[in-house]
């Protein structure tokens, strides 16, 4: 039974929480989104332009790199379980959200967004000049070919992720799992590594939010993410809507977290898609909690207001899945 004094204490807290939710519903729209999210359509257009103007920049037949990218529609959606499952093959190292807050992949991909069908002009891209002719020609904007730009981006990931996987663990395959990358970022990675394999995983929004609720995890962009169901649902909707529309385009595999834990995912087909011999299905039975030392575990619940906000923001995608 709630006493009068307890009710007086709870009411202001509830009212304050509702105000915070409504405030975030207004403020966490496009003008507060980080540049890497506001400009996703420009990145998509740039990747189309790159494929059209320089189709030979990524030759799959000549590429031996076959990284694996496990992309999840937000937090608490099974990406770590999937990561452990793939690593159980002992054939591949899957790094876990490496330096997530630095937004390495989104910002590298964002650097390409200015490329278009008309820029840069072809005469800037290392015209056929010998070094002796540099002093007698206009070379103010001379630039290496786009092929070399692509190879430089590839070299970054190889030195950062592939080399440590090989030297530390003896693994010749490498990859990463992330909970922040959109389908446009997947297209960028596919441009760099045409033989890369992608697995997309998602979870029921209400269950994912309930599992995440109460955490202070942030997105890759400072101060973008918060505890609000509005922002969480927007993040889930942004990622999953892109996955649903584009996973086939990049030869990916789309799975539900619920199907994975219920044993409804064909693990041999998953292994074949990735290009490994097999996985240890007993991994699905092991519960390994994150190392939150001293953190009190408690049952999580969500209010009707939070449910309504989740549905209001992402109801259209919730119906699709």
C-alpha positions in Angstrom: 0.0 0.0 0.0 1.4 3.4 -1.0 1.3 6.0 1.7 0.4 9.6 1.2 4.0 10.7 1.7 5.2 8.1 -0.8 2.6 9.2 -3.4 3.7 12.9 -2.9 7.3 11.7 -3.6 6.4 9.6 -6.6 4.2 12.0 -8.4 6.8 14.7 -9.1 9.3 11.9 -10.2 6.7 10.5 -12.6 5.8 14.0 -13.9 9.5 14.8 -14.4 10.1 11.6 -16.3 7.2 12.3 -18.6 8.5 15.8 -19.2 11.9 14.3 -20.1 10.4 11.8 -22.5 8.4 14.5 -24.2 11.3 16.8 -24.4 13.5 14.2 -26.0 10.7 13.4 -28.4 11.0 16.9 -29.7 14.8 17.6 -29.4 16.2 14.3 -30.5 15.1 14.8 -34.1 17.1 15.6 -37.1 18.7 18.8 -35.8 20.2 17.0 -32.9 21.3 13.9 -34.9 25.1 13.7 -35.4 26.3 14.6 -38.9 27.1 11.0 -39.7 23.4 10.1 -39.4 22.0 13.3 -41.0 24.1 12.7 -44.1 23.3 9.0 -44.7 21.4 9.7 -47.9 24.5 11.6 -49.2 26.7 8.7 -48.4 24.3 6.4 -50.2 24.4 8.6 -53.3 28.2 8.8 -53.1 28.5 5.0 -53.1 26.2 4.8 -56.1 28.4 7.4 -57.9 31.6 5.5 -57.0 30.2 2.3 -58.4 29.1 4.0 -61.6 32.2 6.1 -62.3 34.9 3.7 -61.0 33.4 0.2 -61.3 36.8 -1.5 -61.3 37.8 0.0 -57.9 36.7 -3.2 -56.1 37.4 -6.4 -57.9 35.9 -9.3 -56.0 37.7 -12.0 -58.0 41.1 -10.7 -57.1 40.3 -10.1 -53.4 41.4 -12.7 -50.8 40.0 -10.7 -47.8 36.8 -12.2 -46.4 36.0 -10.3 -43.2 32.7 -10.9 -41.4 30.5 -8.1 -40.1 27.8 -8.8 -37.5 25.5 -5.9 -37.4 22.7 -5.5 -34.8 19.7 -3.2 -34.7 20.8 -1.6 -31.5 21.7 -2.8 -28.0 20.6 -6.0 -26.3 19.6 -7.7 -29.5 21.9 -10.7 -29.4 25.0 -9.4 -31.2 27.4 -10.6 -28.5 25.8 -14.0 -28.4 26.1 -14.2 -32.2 29.7 -13.0 -31.9 30.6 -15.8 -29.4 28.8 -18.3 -31.6 30.9 -17.4 -34.7 34.1 -17.3 -32.7 33.4 -20.9 -31.4 34.6 -22.1 -34.8 38.1 -21.2 -33.8 38.6 -20.0 -37.4 37.9 -16.3 -37.1 38.4 -13.4 -34.7 35.3 -11.2 -34.3 36.2 -8.0 -32.6 33.5 -6.5 -30.4 32.5 -2.9 -31.1 36.2 -1.8 -31.4 36.6 1.8 -30.0 32.9 2.3 -30.5 32.7 5.9 -29.2 35.3 7.1 -31.7 32.9 6.3 -34.6 35.7 5.2 -36.8 33.6 3.5 -39.4 30.9 6.1 -39.7 33.4 8.9 -39.9 35.6 7.2 -42.5 32.5 6.4 -44.6 31.2 10.0 -44.1 34.5 11.3 -45.7 33.3 9.8 -49.1 29.9 11.5 -49.2 31.0 14.5 -51.3 32.0 12.2 -54.2 29.4 12.5 -57.0 28.8 11.8 -60.7 30.5 15.2 -61.4 33.1 15.6 -58.7 36.0 15.2 -58.5 36.6 16.0 -62.2 38.4 13.3 -64.1 41.3 15.6 -65.0 42.2 15.9 -61.3 42.7 12.2 -60.8 46.3 11.7 -61.6 46.4 12.5 -65.3 49.1 10.9 -67.4 51.9 13.2 -66.6 55.5 12.3 -65.9 57.2 14.0 -63.0 59.2 16.2 -65.3 55.9 17.7 -66.6 54.6 18.7 -63.2 56.3 22.1 -63.3 54.8 23.0 -66.6 51.2 21.9 -66.0 48.3 22.8 -63.7 48.7 20.5 -60.8 47.0 22.4 -58.0 44.4 19.7 -57.5 46.1 16.6 -58.8 44.9 13.6 -56.8 45.7 9.8 -56.8 43.0 7.7 -58.5 39.9 6.5 -56.5 41.3 3.0 -56.6 44.2 4.2 -54.4 41.7 5.9 -52.0 39.9 2.6 -51.6 43.1 0.7 -51.0 44.1 3.3 -48.3 40.8 2.7 -46.5 41.2 -1.0 -46.7 44.8 -0.8 -45.4 43.4 1.0 -42.3 41.1 -1.9 -41.4 43.7 -4.5 -42.3 46.4 -3.0 -40.0 43.9 -2.3 -37.2 41.9 -5.5 -37.2 43.3 -8.1 -39.6 47.0 -8.0 -38.5 46.3 -8.3 -34.7 43.9 -11.2 -35.4 46.6 -13.1 -37.3 49.6 -12.2 -35.0 47.8 -12.5 -31.7 45.5 -15.4 -32.3 46.8 -17.1 -35.5 43.5 -16.4 -37.2 43.5 -15.6 -40.9 39.8 -14.5 -40.9 38.7 -11.4 -39.0 35.6 -9.3 -38.5 33.6 -7.2 -36.0 30.2 -6.9 -34.4 28.5 -3.6 -34.0 25.2 -2.2 -32.7 25.4 1.3 -34.3 26.1 0.8 -38.0 23.4 1.4 -40.7 22.9 -0.3 -44.0 24.8 2.5 -45.6 27.8 1.7 -43.5 27.5 -1.9 -44.6 27.5 -0.8 -48.2 30.7 1.1 -47.5 32.3 -2.0 -46.0 31.1 -4.0 -48.9 32.8 -1.5 -51.3 36.1 -2.0 -49.4 35.8 -5.7 -49.1 33.6 -7.1 -51.9 33.9 -10.7 -50.5 32.9 -9.7 -47.0 30.0 -11.6 -45.3 27.3 -9.8 -43.4 24.9 -11.1 -40.8 22.2 -8.8 -39.5 20.4 -9.5 -36.2 17.4 -7.8 -34.6 15.1 -8.3 -31.6 11.6 -7.4 -30.7 11.7 -3.7 -29.8 9.9 -4.0 -26.5 12.0 -6.8 -25.2 15.2 -5.2 -26.4 14.3 -1.9 -24.7 13.3 -3.7 -21.5 16.7 -5.5 -21.4 18.6 -2.2 -22.1 16.5 0.0 -19.8 18.5 1.5 -17.0 21.9 1.4 -18.7 23.9 4.5 -19.4 25.5 3.2 -22.6 26.0 5.8 -25.3 26.1 5.8 -29.0 29.2 6.5 -31.0 28.3 10.2 -31.0 28.7 12.1 -27.7 25.5 13.0 -26.0 23.3 11.6 -28.8 22.0 8.6 -26.9 20.2 8.6 -23.6 17.8 6.5 -21.6 14.7 7.7 -23.4 12.5 5.1 -25.2 12.1 7.7 -27.9 15.7 7.8 -28.8 16.1 4.0 -28.3 13.2 3.3 -30.6 14.5 5.8 -33.2 17.9 4.1 -33.2 16.2 0.6 -33.6 14.0 1.9 -36.4 16.8 3.6 -38.3 19.0 0.5 -38.3 16.4 -2.2 -38.8 14.4 -0.4 -41.6 17.7 -0.2 -43.5 18.5 -3.8 -42.8 15.1 -5.0 -44.0 15.4 -3.0 -47.2 19.0 -3.7 -48.1 20.3 -7.0 -46.6 19.8 -8.9 -49.8 21.6 -6.3 -51.9 24.9 -7.0 -50.1 24.3 -10.7 -49.9 23.7 -10.6 -46.2 21.8 -12.9 -43.8 19.0 -11.5 -41.6 18.0 -13.4 -38.4 15.8 -12.8 -35.4 17.3 -13.0 -32.0 14.3 -15.0 -30.8 14.8 -17.6 -33.5 18.5 -17.9 -32.6 17.9 -18.6 -28.9 14.9 -20.9 -29.7 17.0 -23.1 -32.0 15.2 -22.1 -35.2 18.2 -20.8 -37.0 20.0 -23.3 -39.2 23.5 -23.1 -37.7 25.1 -25.0 -40.6 23.6 -22.6 -43.1 24.9 -19.7 -41.0 28.4 -21.3 -40.9 28.2 -21.8 -44.7 27.2 -18.2 -45.3 30.2 -17.0 -43.3 32.5 -19.5 -44.8 33.5 -21.5 -41.7 33.4 -25.3 -41.0 30.8 -25.0 -38.2 29.9 -23.5 -34.8 29.4 -24.9 -31.3 25.7 -24.8 -30.7 26.3 -25.2 -26.9 27.3 -21.5 -26.9 23.6 -20.7 -27.1 23.0 -22.4 -23.7 25.7 -20.4 -21.9 24.7 -17.1 -20.2 27.7 -14.8 -19.8 26.9 -11.5 -18.2 28.9 -8.3 -18.8 31.5 -7.5 -16.1 29.4 -4.9 -14.3 31.2 -5.2 -11.0 29.1 -4.2 -8.0 26.0 -3.5 -10.1 22.8 -4.5 -8.5 20.6 -6.7 -10.7 16.9 -6.1 -10.6 13.9 -7.0 -12.6 13.2 -4.4 -15.3 9.8 -3.1 -16.1 8.5 -0.6 -18.6 5.6 1.8 -18.1 2.6 2.2 -20.4 3.9 5.6 -21.4 7.2 4.0 -22.5 5.3 1.3 -24.4 3.2 3.9 -26.2 6.4 5.9 -27.1 8.0 2.8 -28.6 5.0 2.1 -30.7 4.5 5.7 -31.7 8.1 6.1 -32.9 8.7 2.7 -34.5 5.3 1.2 -34.9 5.6 0.9 -38.7 8.8 -1.2 -38.5 7.4 -3.2 -35.6 4.5 -4.3 -37.9 7.0 -5.2 -40.7 8.7 -7.7 -38.4 
